[in-house]
């Protein structure tokens, strides 16, 4: 696939949100890094919340035995 237009059309057909890619590419590198850092912090908080929930569920299950 040598024609970039063909690649873009294939991406659209595959359901890739090209407007989101365009919007992100309009951001500066610093802005993209800031977004990444925010997303990473959210992911880490969600991971920690999941671990706490799993620990609680495990304790409740053990107490029920």
C-alpha positions as CSV (number, residue, x, y, z in Angstrom):
1,X,0.0,0.0,0.0
2,X,2.0,2.9,-1.3
3,X,-0.7,5.6,-1.4
4,X,-1.2,7.3,2.0
5,X,-4.9,7.9,1.0
6,X,-5.4,4.2,0.7
7,X,-3.9,3.7,4.1
8,X,-6.2,6.3,5.6
9,X,-9.2,4.7,3.9
10,X,-8.3,1.3,5.3
11,X,-7.9,2.8,8.8
12,X,-11.3,4.4,8.6
13,X,-12.8,1.1,7.4
14,X,-11.1,-0.7,10.4
15,X,-12.8,1.8,12.7
16,X,-9.8,3.9,13.7
17,X,-10.8,7.3,14.9
18,X,-8.6,9.5,12.7
19,X,-10.0,12.7,14.1
20,X,-8.6,11.7,17.5
21,X,-5.2,11.1,16.0
22,X,-5.4,14.4,14.2
23,X,-6.3,16.2,17.5
24,X,-3.5,14.6,19.4
25,X,-1.0,15.4,16.7
26,X,-2.0,19.1,16.9
27,X,-0.8,19.1,20.5
28,X,2.7,20.0,21.4
29,X,5.0,17.3,22.7
30,X,4.8,18.8,26.2
31,X,1.0,18.7,26.1
32,X,1.1,15.0,24.9
33,X,3.5,14.1,27.7
34,X,1.2,15.8,30.2
35,X,-1.8,13.9,28.9
36,X,0.2,10.7,29.1
37,X,1.3,11.4,32.7
38,X,-2.3,12.1,33.7
39,X,-3.5,8.8,32.1
40,X,-0.7,6.9,33.8
41,X,-1.7,8.4,37.2
42,X,-5.3,7.3,36.6
43,X,-4.2,3.8,35.6
44,X,-2.1,3.5,38.7
45,X,-4.9,4.7,40.9
46,X,-7.3,2.2,39.3
47,X,-4.8,-0.6,39.8
48,X,-4.4,0.3,43.5
49,X,-8.2,0.4,43.9
50,X,-8.5,-3.0,42.3
51,X,-5.9,-4.5,44.7
52,X,-7.7,-3.0,47.7
53,X,-11.0,-4.4,46.4
54,X,-9.5,-7.8,45.8
55,X,-8.0,-7.9,49.3
56,X,-11.4,-7.0,50.8
57,X,-13.2,-9.7,48.8
58,X,-10.6,-12.2,49.8
59,X,-11.0,-11.3,53.5
60,X,-14.7,-11.5,53.4
61,X,-14.5,-14.9,51.6
62,X,-12.1,-16.2,54.3
63,X,-14.3,-15.0,57.1
64,X,-17.3,-16.7,55.5
65,X,-15.5,-20.1,55.6
